Amino acid sequence: SDPKSLFTSNCASCHTFADAGSTGTIGPNLDQSSLDVAAIEEQIRKGGGGMPPFEGQLTDEQITALAKYLAENR
């Protein structure tokens, strides 16, 4: 799976992220995130702070790819 497509289909409605062209305002602006890949991956897996967990909805590989995509493209 393409991590940009994963973001668009699972995250863009809530988050702003310029690389994906999203302007969601429910969650934090991910262009301004300072989390490292491990912390991003944990947030995606477990959710928290109003964000639902995606563990069980996305595969481990998809979550890892998405976390790397977000860290590398902000």
All heavy atoms as TSV, in Angstrom:
chain	resi	resn	atom	element	x	y	z
A	1	SER	N	N	0.831	-1.202	0.000
A	1	SER	CA	C	0.000	0.000	0.000
A	1	SER	C	C	0.865	1.250	0.000
A	1	SER	O	O	1.893	1.306	0.664
A	1	SER	CB	C	-0.896	0.027	1.238
A	1	SER	OG	O	-1.785	-1.048	1.252
A	2	ASP	N	N	0.409	2.234	-0.696
A	2	ASP	CA	C	1.074	3.525	-0.756
A	2	ASP	C	C	0.717	4.324	0.503
A	2	ASP	O	O	-0.463	4.538	0.777
A	2	ASP	CB	C	0.599	4.238	-2.023
A	2	ASP	CG	C	0.985	5.685	-2.064
A	2	ASP	OD1	O	2.113	6.020	-1.654
A	2	ASP	OD2	O	0.159	6.502	-2.503
A	3	PRO	N	N	1.718	4.765	1.288
A	3	PRO	CA	C	1.402	5.457	2.533
A	3	PRO	C	C	0.633	6.767	2.326
A	3	PRO	O	O	-0.185	7.137	3.170
A	3	PRO	CB	C	2.762	5.696	3.184
A	3	PRO	CG	C	3.777	5.449	2.145
A	3	PRO	CD	C	3.148	4.571	1.104
A	4	LYS	N	N	0.870	7.442	1.224
A	4	LYS	CA	C	0.117	8.677	0.955
A	4	LYS	C	C	-1.365	8.354	0.764
A	4	LYS	O	O	-2.232	9.052	1.281
A	4	LYS	CB	C	0.693	9.387	-0.274
A	4	LYS	CG	C	0.095	10.752	-0.523
A	4	LYS	CD	C	0.842	11.423	-1.663
A	4	LYS	CE	C	0.441	12.851	-1.860
A	4	LYS	NZ	N	1.275	13.501	-2.873
A	5	SER	N	N	-1.664	7.276	0.057
A	5	SER	CA	C	-3.051	6.847	-0.117
A	5	SER	C	C	-3.662	6.405	1.207
A	5	SER	O	O	-4.835	6.677	1.476
A	5	SER	CB	C	-3.141	5.700	-1.118
A	5	SER	OG	O	-2.750	6.119	-2.389
A	6	LEU	N	N	-2.869	5.719	2.036
A	6	LEU	CA	C	-3.341	5.327	3.366
A	6	LEU	C	C	-3.717	6.560	4.177
A	6	LEU	O	O	-4.750	6.587	4.841
A	6	LEU	CB	C	-2.253	4.559	4.122
A	6	LEU	CG	C	-2.045	3.114	3.772
A	6	LEU	CD1	C	-0.810	2.581	4.491
A	6	LEU	CD2	C	-3.263	2.296	4.136
A	7	PHE	N	N	-2.864	7.565	4.115
A	7	PHE	CA	C	-3.148	8.803	4.840
A	7	PHE	C	C	-4.432	9.436	4.318
A	7	PHE	O	O	-5.314	9.810	5.098
A	7	PHE	CB	C	-1.987	9.802	4.728
A	7	PHE	CG	C	-2.256	11.069	5.482
A	7	PHE	CD1	C	-1.930	11.161	6.828
A	7	PHE	CD2	C	-2.879	12.147	4.873
A	7	PHE	CE1	C	-2.218	12.321	7.544
A	7	PHE	CE2	C	-3.166	13.297	5.580
A	7	PHE	CZ	C	-2.833	13.377	6.921
A	8	THR	N	N	-4.539	9.557	3.008
A	8	THR	CA	C	-5.707	10.190	2.405
A	8	THR	C	C	-6.997	9.487	2.798
A	8	THR	O	O	-7.983	10.132	3.141
A	8	THR	CB	C	-5.560	10.229	0.870
A	8	THR	OG1	O	-4.362	10.948	0.554
A	8	THR	CG2	C	-6.728	10.924	0.220
A	9	SER	N	N	-6.987	8.162	2.820
A	9	SER	CA	C	-8.213	7.429	3.107
A	9	SER	C	C	-8.508	7.274	4.597
A	9	SER	O	O	-9.658	7.045	4.966
A	9	SER	CB	C	-8.193	6.062	2.428
A	9	SER	OG	O	-7.115	5.293	2.886
A	10	ASN	N	N	-7.512	7.420	5.466
A	10	ASN	CA	C	-7.726	7.179	6.891
A	10	ASN	C	C	-7.538	8.396	7.791
A	10	ASN	O	O	-8.056	8.403	8.908
A	10	ASN	CB	C	-6.776	6.080	7.382
A	10	ASN	CG	C	-7.116	4.732	6.824
A	10	ASN	OD1	O	-8.042	4.089	7.268
A	10	ASN	ND2	N	-6.374	4.300	5.812
A	11	CYS	N	N	-6.781	9.386	7.341
A	11	CYS	CA	C	-6.363	10.463	8.250
A	11	CYS	C	C	-6.717	11.872	7.782
A	11	CYS	O	O	-6.828	12.793	8.594
A	11	CYS	CB	C	-4.853	10.412	8.449
A	11	CYS	SG	S	-4.158	8.768	8.700
A	12	ALA	N	N	-6.853	12.043	6.470
A	12	ALA	CA	C	-6.986	13.387	5.897
A	12	ALA	C	C	-8.236	14.138	6.337
A	12	ALA	O	O	-8.230	15.373	6.372
A	12	ALA	CB	C	-6.942	13.308	4.372
A	13	SER	N	N	-9.281	13.413	6.686
A	13	SER	CA	C	-10.503	14.125	7.092
A	13	SER	C	C	-10.324	14.836	8.427
A	13	SER	O	O	-11.042	15.792	8.719
A	13	SER	CB	C	-11.684	13.159	7.153
A	13	SER	OG	O	-11.458	12.164	8.121
A	14	CYS	N	N	-9.342	14.409	9.218
A	14	CYS	CA	C	-9.116	15.022	10.538
A	14	CYS	C	C	-7.856	15.878	10.615
A	14	CYS	O	O	-7.765	16.773	11.451
A	14	CYS	CB	C	-9.031	13.945	11.617
A	14	CYS	SG	S	-10.587	13.084	11.904
A	15	HIS	N	N	-6.856	15.579	9.785
A	15	HIS	CA	C	-5.547	16.235	9.912
A	15	HIS	C	C	-5.159	17.032	8.680
A	15	HIS	O	O	-5.385	16.600	7.554
A	15	HIS	CB	C	-4.453	15.187	10.140
A	15	HIS	CG	C	-4.558	14.475	11.440
A	15	HIS	ND1	N	-4.189	15.029	12.632
A	15	HIS	CD2	C	-4.993	13.222	11.735
A	15	HIS	CE1	C	-4.388	14.161	13.613
A	15	HIS	NE2	N	-4.887	13.050	13.092
A	16	THR	N	N	-4.499	18.164	8.912
A	16	THR	CA	C	-3.838	18.912	7.860
A	16	THR	C	C	-2.463	18.289	7.637
A	16	THR	O	O	-1.745	18.011	8.602
A	16	THR	CB	C	-3.671	20.399	8.263
A	16	THR	OG1	O	-4.963	20.997	8.317
A	16	THR	CG2	C	-2.793	21.165	7.291
A	17	PHE	N	N	-2.126	18.039	6.379
A	17	PHE	CA	C	-0.803	17.543	6.003
A	17	PHE	C	C	-0.574	17.950	4.560
A	17	PHE	O	O	-1.208	17.423	3.642
A	17	PHE	CB	C	-0.712	16.031	6.192
A	17	PHE	CG	C	0.690	15.501	6.149
A	17	PHE	CD1	C	1.633	15.909	7.079
A	17	PHE	CD2	C	1.071	14.589	5.188
A	17	PHE	CE1	C	2.938	15.427	7.040
A	17	PHE	CE2	C	2.368	14.087	5.143
A	17	PHE	CZ	C	3.304	14.511	6.074
A	18	ALA	N	N	0.322	18.897	4.343
A	18	ALA	CA	C	0.510	19.505	3.028
A	18	ALA	C	C	0.850	18.499	1.941
A	18	ALA	O	O	0.317	18.580	0.828
A	18	ALA	CB	C	1.586	20.592	3.095
A	19	ASP	N	N	1.738	17.537	2.228
A	19	ASP	CA	C	2.160	16.592	1.200
A	19	ASP	C	C	0.981	15.796	0.638
A	19	ASP	O	O	0.986	15.417	-0.525
A	19	ASP	CB	C	3.223	15.636	1.742
A	19	ASP	CG	C	3.847	14.801	0.643
A	19	ASP	OD1	O	4.651	15.356	-0.132
A	19	ASP	OD2	O	3.513	13.603	0.541
A	20	ALA	N	N	-0.029	15.566	1.466
A	20	ALA	CA	C	-1.209	14.818	1.020
A	20	ALA	C	C	-2.333	15.749	0.573
A	20	ALA	O	O	-3.383	15.280	0.142
A	20	ALA	CB	C	-1.703	13.908	2.145
A	21	GLY	N	N	-2.128	17.053	0.692
A	21	GLY	CA	C	-3.141	18.012	0.270
A	21	GLY	C	C	-4.363	18.033	1.182
A	21	GLY	O	O	-5.449	18.408	0.749
A	22	SER	N	N	-4.188	17.630	2.434
A	22	SER	CA	C	-5.341	17.580	3.342
A	22	SER	C	C	-5.395	18.814	4.233
A	22	SER	O	O	-4.370	19.404	4.573
A	22	SER	CB	C	-5.297	16.315	4.200
A	22	SER	OG	O	-4.197	16.346	5.080
A	23	THR	N	N	-6.613	19.176	4.613
A	23	THR	CA	C	-6.816	20.376	5.424
A	23	THR	C	C	-7.778	20.124	6.578
A	23	THR	O	O	-8.511	21.021	6.994
A	23	THR	CB	C	-7.348	21.538	4.554
A	23	THR	OG1	O	-8.555	21.101	3.912
A	23	THR	CG2	C	-6.342	21.964	3.499
A	24	GLY	N	N	-7.781	18.906	7.103
A	24	GLY	CA	C	-8.644	18.587	8.239
A	24	GLY	C	C	-8.289	19.432	9.455
A	24	GLY	O	O	-7.131	19.782	9.661
A	25	THR	N	N	-9.285	19.766	10.247
A	25	THR	CA	C	-9.049	20.644	11.391
A	25	THR	C	C	-9.473	20.022	12.724
A	25	THR	O	O	-9.429	20.674	13.759
A	25	THR	CB	C	-9.803	21.974	11.214
A	25	THR	OG1	O	-11.195	21.692	11.054
A	25	THR	CG2	C	-9.292	22.738	10.015
A	26	ILE	N	N	-9.875	18.752	12.705
A	26	ILE	CA	C	-10.293	18.100	13.948
A	26	ILE	C	C	-9.070	17.726	14.790
A	26	ILE	O	O	-9.031	17.961	15.992
A	26	ILE	CB	C	-11.156	16.857	13.654
A	26	ILE	CG1	C	-12.443	17.290	12.966
A	26	ILE	CG2	C	-11.448	16.075	14.929
A	26	ILE	CD1	C	-13.250	16.155	12.383
A	27	GLY	N	N	-8.060	17.139	14.152
A	27	GLY	CA	C	-6.834	16.736	14.836
A	27	GLY	C	C	-5.724	17.742	14.591
A	27	GLY	O	O	-5.898	18.718	13.861
A	28	PRO	N	N	-4.557	17.499	15.196
A	28	PRO	CA	C	-3.420	18.418	15.026
A	28	PRO	C	C	-2.954	18.524	13.573
A	28	PRO	O	O	-3.129	17.601	12.784
A	28	PRO	CB	C	-2.319	17.773	15.867
A	28	PRO	CG	C	-3.005	16.845	16.798
A	28	PRO	CD	C	-4.259	16.399	16.108
A	29	ASN	N	N	-2.347	19.666	13.262
A	29	ASN	CA	C	-1.703	19.886	11.969
A	29	ASN	C	C	-0.414	19.072	11.987
A	29	ASN	O	O	0.505	19.366	12.740
A	29	ASN	CB	C	-1.414	21.378	11.794
A	29	ASN	CG	C	-0.718	21.696	10.491
A	29	ASN	OD1	O	-0.068	20.844	9.886
A	29	ASN	ND2	N	-0.834	22.926	10.047
A	30	LEU	N	N	-0.343	18.048	11.161
A	30	LEU	CA	C	0.803	17.142	11.195
A	30	LEU	C	C	2.048	17.721	10.546
A	30	LEU	O	O	3.143	17.203	10.751
A	30	LEU	CB	C	0.422	15.795	10.584
A	30	LEU	CG	C	-0.714	15.080	11.329
A	30	LEU	CD1	C	-1.025	13.745	10.667
A	30	LEU	CD2	C	-0.401	14.903	12.804
A	31	ASP	N	N	1.910	18.816	9.808
A	31	ASP	CA	C	3.084	19.498	9.277
A	31	ASP	C	C	3.895	20.113	10.415
A	31	ASP	O	O	5.084	20.362	10.266
A	31	ASP	CB	C	2.684	20.600	8.291
A	31	ASP	CG	C	2.088	20.044	7.020
A	31	ASP	OD1	O	2.671	19.107	6.453
A	31	ASP	OD2	O	1.037	20.549	6.597
A	32	GLN	N	N	3.252	20.352	11.541
A	32	GLN	CA	C	3.907	20.986	12.690
A	32	GLN	C	C	4.321	19.980	13.761
A	32	GLN	O	O	4.821	20.367	14.812
A	32	GLN	CB	C	2.970	22.026	13.297
A	32	GLN	CG	C	2.619	23.124	12.325
A	32	GLN	CD	C	1.521	24.043	12.841
A	32	GLN	OE1	O	0.881	23.781	13.846
A	32	GLN	NE2	N	1.311	25.134	12.124
A	33	SER	N	N	4.152	18.701	13.509
A	33	SER	CA	C	4.490	17.672	14.490
A	33	SER	C	C	6.001	17.539	14.641
A	33	SER	O	O	6.740	17.607	13.667
A	33	SER	CB	C	3.915	16.320	14.055
A	33	SER	OG	O	4.376	15.300	14.916
A	34	SER	N	N	6.440	17.327	15.873
A	34	SER	CA	C	7.860	17.094	16.130
A	34	SER	C	C	8.109	15.674	16.638
A	34	SER	O	O	9.206	15.349	17.067
A	34	SER	CB	C	8.385	18.108	17.152
A	34	SER	OG	O	7.667	17.985	18.363
A	35	LEU	N	N	7.082	14.825	16.565
A	35	LEU	CA	C	7.223	13.441	17.024
A	35	LEU	C	C	8.165	12.660	16.112
A	35	LEU	O	O	8.191	12.888	14.897
A	35	LEU	CB	C	5.867	12.742	17.036
A	35	LEU	CG	C	4.794	13.303	17.970
A	35	LEU	CD1	C	3.491	12.536	17.790
A	35	LEU	CD2	C	5.255	13.268	19.406
A	36	ASP	N	N	8.925	11.726	16.699
A	36	ASP	CA	C	9.768	10.857	15.878
A	36	ASP	C	C	8.926	9.692	15.344
A	36	ASP	O	O	7.764	9.538	15.701
A	36	ASP	CB	C	10.993	10.369	16.650
A	36	ASP	CG	C	10.664	9.481	17.843
A	36	ASP	OD1	O	9.527	8.977	17.952
A	36	ASP	OD2	O	11.564	9.292	18.679
A	37	VAL	N	N	9.518	8.894	14.473
A	37	VAL	CA	C	8.791	7.809	13.809
A	37	VAL	C	C	8.159	6.861	14.825
A	37	VAL	O	O	7.000	6.474	14.682
A	37	VAL	CB	C	9.709	7.036	12.828
A	37	VAL	CG1	C	8.998	5.817	12.271
A	37	VAL	CG2	C	10.160	7.932	11.694
A	38	ALA	N	N	8.900	6.488	15.871
A	38	ALA	CA	C	8.376	5.555	16.873
A	38	ALA	C	C	7.152	6.135	17.594
A	38	ALA	O	O	6.171	5.424	17.830
A	38	ALA	CB	C	9.460	5.193	17.874
A	39	ALA	N	N	7.196	7.408	17.924
A	39	ALA	CA	C	6.076	8.048	18.616
A	39	ALA	C	C	4.863	8.184	17.694
A	39	ALA	O	O	3.722	8.006	18.125
A	39	ALA	CB	C	6.497	9.409	19.152
A	40	ILE	N	N	5.110	8.481	16.432
A	40	ILE	CA	C	4.012	8.565	15.461
A	40	ILE	C	C	3.360	7.194	15.305
A	40	ILE	O	O	2.137	7.072	15.321
A	40	ILE	CB	C	4.518	9.079	14.087
A	40	ILE	CG1	C	5.031	10.510	14.205
A	40	ILE	CG2	C	3.410	8.975	13.039
A	40	ILE	CD1	C	5.793	10.995	12.981
A	41	GLU	N	N	4.191	6.173	15.189
A	41	GLU	CA	C	3.677	4.813	15.034
A	41	GLU	C	C	2.824	4.415	16.243
A	41	GLU	O	O	1.740	3.846	16.089
A	41	GLU	CB	C	4.844	3.841	14.850
A	41	GLU	CG	C	4.407	2.473	14.451
A	41	GLU	CD	C	5.557	1.571	14.029
A	41	GLU	OE1	O	6.623	2.068	13.629
A	41	GLU	OE2	O	5.363	0.352	14.105
A	42	GLU	N	N	3.282	4.743	17.436
A	42	GLU	CA	C	2.534	4.439	18.658
A	42	GLU	C	C	1.189	5.170	18.676
A	42	GLU	O	O	0.169	4.600	19.058
A	42	GLU	CB	C	3.379	4.822	19.885
A	42	GLU	CG	C	2.727	4.505	21.198
A	42	GLU	CD	C	2.682	3.021	21.544
A	42	GLU	OE1	O	3.292	2.190	20.834
A	42	GLU	OE2	O	2.016	2.679	22.530
A	43	GLN	N	N	1.183	6.422	18.259
A	43	GLN	CA	C	-0.062	7.199	18.222
A	43	GLN	C	C	-1.052	6.585	17.240
A	43	GLN	O	O	-2.243	6.478	17.538
A	43	GLN	CB	C	0.239	8.657	17.850
A	43	GLN	CG	C	-0.979	9.553	17.826
A	43	GLN	CD	C	-1.565	9.819	19.200
A	43	GLN	OE1	O	-0.842	9.867	20.183
A	43	GLN	NE2	N	-2.869	9.974	19.281
A	44	ILE	N	N	-0.570	6.181	16.077
A	44	ILE	CA	C	-1.450	5.554	15.090
A	44	ILE	C	C	-2.013	4.246	15.646
A	44	ILE	O	O	-3.208	3.982	15.543
A	44	ILE	CB	C	-0.699	5.305	13.758
A	44	ILE	CG1	C	-0.291	6.634	13.118
A	44	ILE	CG2	C	-1.570	4.493	12.794
A	44	ILE	CD1	C	0.704	6.496	11.965
A	45	ARG	N	N	-1.150	3.446	16.245
A	45	ARG	CA	C	-1.577	2.153	16.791
A	45	ARG	C	C	-2.598	2.290	17.911
A	45	ARG	O	O	-3.643	1.648	17.901
A	45	ARG	CB	C	-0.384	1.388	17.370
A	45	ARG	CG	C	0.456	0.729	16.390
A	45	ARG	CD	C	1.546	-0.103	17.061
A	45	ARG	NE	N	2.527	-0.458	16.053
A	45	ARG	CZ	C	2.310	-1.341	15.099
A	45	ARG	NH1	N	1.178	-1.980	15.035
A	45	ARG	NH2	N	3.231	-1.584	14.194
A	46	LYS	N	N	-2.275	3.100	18.897
A	46	LYS	CA	C	-3.045	3.152	20.137
A	46	LYS	C	C	-4.071	4.278	20.193
A	46	LYS	O	O	-4.969	4.254	21.036
A	46	LYS	CB	C	-2.105	3.298	21.340
A	46	LYS	CG	C	-1.047	2.216	21.430
A	46	LYS	CD	C	-1.639	0.848	21.660
A	46	LYS	CE	C	-0.536	-0.197	21.764
A	46	LYS	NZ	N	-1.048	-1.544	21.724
A	47	GLY	N	N	-3.917	5.297	19.331
A	47	GLY	CA	C	-4.812	6.441	19.397
A	47	GLY	C	C	-4.554	7.239	20.664
A	47	GLY	O	O	-3.507	7.156	21.271
A	48	GLY	N	N	-5.555	8.008	21.059
A	48	GLY	CA	C	-5.437	8.822	22.259
A	48	GLY	C	C	-5.631	10.287	21.959
A	48	GLY	O	O	-5.423	10.727	20.830
A	49	GLY	N	N	-6.064	11.037	22.952
A	49	GLY	CA	C	-6.291	12.464	22.754
A	49	GLY	C	C	-7.398	12.742	21.754
A	49	GLY	O	O	-7.350	13.728	21.037
A	50	GLY	N	N	-8.372	11.858	21.673
A	50	GLY	CA	C	-9.471	12.026	20.730
A	50	GLY	C	C	-9.297	11.244	19.440
A	50	GLY	O	O	-10.242	11.078	18.680
A	51	MET	N	N	-8.094	10.767	19.196
A	51	MET	CA	C	-7.834	9.983	17.975
A	51	MET	C	C	-8.145	8.510	18.232
A	51	MET	O	O	-7.719	7.953	19.243
A	51	MET	CB	C	-6.368	10.131	17.572
A	51	MET	CG	C	-6.012	9.370	16.315
A	51	MET	SD	S	-4.312	9.725	15.840
A	51	MET	CE	C	-3.934	8.229	14.937
A	52	PRO	N	N	-8.851	7.861	17.307
A	52	PRO	CA	C	-9.127	6.432	17.480
A	52	PRO	C	C	-7.881	5.598	17.184
A	52	PRO	O	O	-7.014	6.021	16.415
A	52	PRO	CB	C	-10.215	6.147	16.439
A	52	PRO	CG	C	-9.971	7.158	15.370
A	52	PRO	CD	C	-9.468	8.395	16.078
A	53	PRO	N	N	-7.774	4.418	17.770
A	53	PRO	CA	C	-6.657	3.528	17.442
A	53	PRO	C	C	-6.874	2.874	16.082
A	53	PRO	O	O	-8.000	2.566	15.709
A	53	PRO	CB	C	-6.704	2.485	18.557
A	53	PRO	CG	C	-8.124	2.464	18.994
A	53	PRO	CD	C	-8.646	3.864	18.796
A	54	PHE	N	N	-5.785	2.680	15.348
A	54	PHE	CA	C	-5.873	2.041	14.041
A	54	PHE	C	C	-5.276	0.638	14.039
A	54	PHE	O	O	-5.287	-0.034	13.015
A	54	PHE	CB	C	-5.222	2.920	12.966
A	54	PHE	CG	C	-6.104	4.070	12.580
A	54	PHE	CD1	C	-6.073	5.260	13.289
A	54	PHE	CD2	C	-7.000	3.949	11.535
A	54	PHE	CE1	C	-6.903	6.317	12.949
A	54	PHE	CE2	C	-7.844	4.994	11.186
A	54	PHE	CZ	C	-7.798	6.181	11.895
A	55	GLU	N	N	-4.766	0.196	15.187
A	55	GLU	CA	C	-4.291	-1.178	15.310
A	55	GLU	C	C	-5.484	-2.101	15.112
A	55	GLU	O	O	-6.530	-1.899	15.714
A	55	GLU	CB	C	-3.674	-1.387	16.692
A	55	GLU	CG	C	-2.918	-2.668	16.842
A	55	GLU	CD	C	-2.099	-2.673	18.122
A	55	GLU	OE1	O	-2.670	-2.399	19.197
A	55	GLU	OE2	O	-0.888	-2.919	18.032
A	56	GLY	N	N	-5.336	-3.077	14.231
A	56	GLY	CA	C	-6.448	-3.958	13.920
A	56	GLY	C	C	-7.204	-3.528	12.673
A	56	GLY	O	O	-7.849	-4.331	12.027
A	57	GLN	N	N	-7.133	-2.241	12.346
A	57	GLN	CA	C	-7.743	-1.742	11.104
A	57	GLN	C	C	-6.702	-1.671	9.990
A	57	GLN	O	O	-7.012	-1.900	8.828
A	57	GLN	CB	C	-8.349	-0.358	11.319
A	57	GLN	CG	C	-9.530	-0.355	12.252
A	57	GLN	CD	C	-10.115	1.034	12.417
A	57	GLN	OE1	O	-9.992	1.879	11.543
A	57	GLN	NE2	N	-10.764	1.268	13.538
A	58	LEU	N	N	-5.483	-1.301	10.373
A	58	LEU	CA	C	-4.360	-1.270	9.434
A	58	LEU	C	C	-3.371	-2.353	9.855
A	58	LEU	O	O	-3.255	-2.659	11.041
A	58	LEU	CB	C	-3.662	0.099	9.479
A	58	LEU	CG	C	-4.498	1.319	9.094
A	58	LEU	CD1	C	-3.680	2.596	9.299
A	58	LEU	CD2	C	-4.982	1.228	7.655
A	59	THR	N	N	-2.646	-2.908	8.903
A	59	THR	CA	C	-1.635	-3.914	9.225
A	59	THR	C	C	-0.428	-3.238	9.878
A	59	THR	O	O	-0.248	-2.014	9.781
A	59	THR	CB	C	-1.156	-4.658	7.957
A	59	THR	OG1	O	-0.449	-3.725	7.122
A	59	THR	CG2	C	-2.312	-5.294	7.207
A	60	ASP	N	N	0.424	-4.037	10.516
A	60	ASP	CA	C	1.655	-3.499	11.094
A	60	ASP	C	C	2.493	-2.803	10.034
A	60	ASP	O	O	3.061	-1.740	10.281
A	60	ASP	CB	C	2.483	-4.618	11.740
A	60	ASP	CG	C	1.879	-5.118	13.039
A	60	ASP	OD1	O	1.056	-4.403	13.642
A	60	ASP	OD2	O	2.233	-6.238	13.449
A	61	GLU	N	N	2.566	-3.402	8.860
A	61	GLU	CA	C	3.348	-2.827	7.764
A	61	GLU	C	C	2.772	-1.485	7.324
A	61	GLU	O	O	3.519	-0.548	7.031
A	61	GLU	CB	C	3.409	-3.792	6.579
A	61	GLU	CG	C	4.178	-5.065	6.855
A	61	GLU	CD	C	3.393	-6.112	7.660
A	61	GLU	OE1	O	2.139	-6.023	7.769
A	61	GLU	OE2	O	4.040	-7.024	8.205
A	62	GLN	N	N	1.457	-1.391	7.251
A	62	GLN	CA	C	0.820	-0.131	6.862
A	62	GLN	C	C	1.070	0.955	7.899
A	62	GLN	O	O	1.346	2.099	7.550
A	62	GLN	CB	C	-0.685	-0.329	6.668
A	62	GLN	CG	C	-1.039	-1.115	5.429
A	62	GLN	CD	C	-2.522	-1.435	5.364
A	62	GLN	OE1	O	-3.147	-1.782	6.368
A	62	GLN	NE2	N	-3.088	-1.328	4.172
A	63	ILE	N	N	0.973	0.605	9.178
A	63	ILE	CA	C	1.204	1.584	10.247
A	63	ILE	C	C	2.641	2.085	10.211
A	63	ILE	O	O	2.890	3.296	10.301
A	63	ILE	CB	C	0.844	0.980	11.619
A	63	ILE	CG1	C	-0.674	0.783	11.704
A	63	ILE	CG2	C	1.346	1.868	12.754
A	63	ILE	CD1	C	-1.153	-0.002	12.912
A	64	THR	N	N	3.594	1.179	10.033
A	64	THR	CA	C	5.006	1.570	9.955
A	64	THR	C	C	5.254	2.467	8.747
A	64	THR	O	O	5.924	3.496	8.857
A	64	THR	CB	C	5.902	0.319	9.896
A	64	THR	OG1	O	5.699	-0.434	11.094
A	64	THR	CG2	C	7.369	0.689	9.772
A	65	ALA	N	N	4.711	2.099	7.607
A	65	ALA	CA	C	4.887	2.900	6.392
A	65	ALA	C	C	4.266	4.282	6.557
A	65	ALA	O	O	4.842	5.291	6.136
A	65	ALA	CB	C	4.275	2.187	5.193
A	66	LEU	N	N	3.108	4.347	7.175
A	66	LEU	CA	C	2.426	5.622	7.394
A	66	LEU	C	C	3.231	6.509	8.335
A	66	LEU	O	O	3.396	7.710	8.075
A	66	LEU	CB	C	1.022	5.351	7.939
A	66	LEU	CG	C	0.059	6.511	8.057
A	66	LEU	CD1	C	-0.073	7.288	6.763
A	66	LEU	CD2	C	-1.299	5.987	8.497
A	67	ALA	N	N	3.766	5.946	9.414
A	67	ALA	CA	C	4.576	6.718	10.360
A	67	ALA	C	C	5.824	7.282	9.680
A	67	ALA	O	O	6.166	8.457	9.863
A	67	ALA	CB	C	4.957	5.850	11.550
A	68	LYS	N	N	6.494	6.468	8.873
A	68	LYS	CA	C	7.686	6.936	8.155
A	68	LYS	C	C	7.319	8.032	7.170
A	68	LYS	O	O	8.040	9.032	7.035
A	68	LYS	CB	C	8.369	5.769	7.432
A	68	LYS	CG	C	9.071	4.818	8.373
A	68	LYS	CD	C	9.694	3.667	7.603
A	68	LYS	CE	C	10.353	2.682	8.555
A	68	LYS	NZ	N	10.894	1.501	7.831
A	69	TYR	N	N	6.224	7.842	6.447
A	69	TYR	CA	C	5.749	8.852	5.484
A	69	TYR	C	C	5.531	10.199	6.181
A	69	TYR	O	O	5.967	11.242	5.710
A	69	TYR	CB	C	4.475	8.352	4.811
A	69	TYR	CG	C	3.729	9.423	4.054
A	69	TYR	CD1	C	4.234	9.948	2.876
A	69	TYR	CD2	C	2.511	9.910	4.521
A	69	TYR	CE1	C	3.542	10.936	2.182
A	69	TYR	CE2	C	1.820	10.894	3.840
A	69	TYR	CZ	C	2.347	11.408	2.673
A	69	TYR	OH	O	1.670	12.389	2.000
A	70	LEU	N	N	4.845	10.165	7.318
A	70	LEU	CA	C	4.546	11.405	8.033
A	70	LEU	C	C	5.817	12.083	8.526
A	70	LEU	O	O	5.979	13.301	8.392
A	70	LEU	CB	C	3.604	11.122	9.202
A	70	LEU	CG	C	2.193	10.727	8.791
A	70	LEU	CD1	C	1.425	10.181	9.984
A	70	LEU	CD2	C	1.463	11.891	8.170
A	71	ALA	N	N	6.743	11.311	9.084
A	71	ALA	CA	C	7.989	11.883	9.607
A	71	ALA	C	C	8.868	12.461	8.506
A	71	ALA	O	O	9.528	13.482	8.695
A	71	ALA	CB	C	8.760	10.826	10.388
A	72	GLU	N	N	8.872	11.824	7.344
A	72	GLU	CA	C	9.760	12.235	6.260
A	72	GLU	C	C	9.209	13.344	5.382
A	72	GLU	O	O	9.958	13.959	4.633
A	72	GLU	CB	C	10.092	11.017	5.397
A	72	GLU	CG	C	10.927	9.986	6.131
A	72	GLU	CD	C	11.064	8.663	5.379
A	72	GLU	OE1	O	10.519	8.523	4.262
A	72	GLU	OE2	O	11.722	7.760	5.928
A	73	ASN	N	N	7.929	13.607	5.456
A	73	ASN	CA	C	7.308	14.555	4.515
A	73	ASN	C	C	6.672	15.776	5.164
A	73	ASN	O	O	5.991	16.527	4.482
A	73	ASN	CB	C	6.273	13.821	3.654
A	73	ASN	CG	C	6.936	12.847	2.720
A	73	ASN	OD1	O	7.508	13.227	1.714
A	73	ASN	ND2	N	6.907	11.572	3.081
A	74	ARG	N	N	6.896	15.973	6.452
A	74	ARG	CA	C	6.327	17.168	7.105
A	74	ARG	C	C	7.157	18.380	6.837
A	74	ARG	O	O	8.253	18.339	6.382
A	74	ARG	CB	C	6.155	16.943	8.593
A	74	ARG	CG	C	7.438	16.641	9.318
A	74	ARG	CD	C	7.187	16.423	10.782
A	74	ARG	NE	N	8.333	15.698	11.316
A	74	ARG	CZ	C	8.279	14.826	12.285
A	74	ARG	NH1	N	7.144	14.541	12.852
A	74	ARG	NH2	N	9.365	14.221	12.706
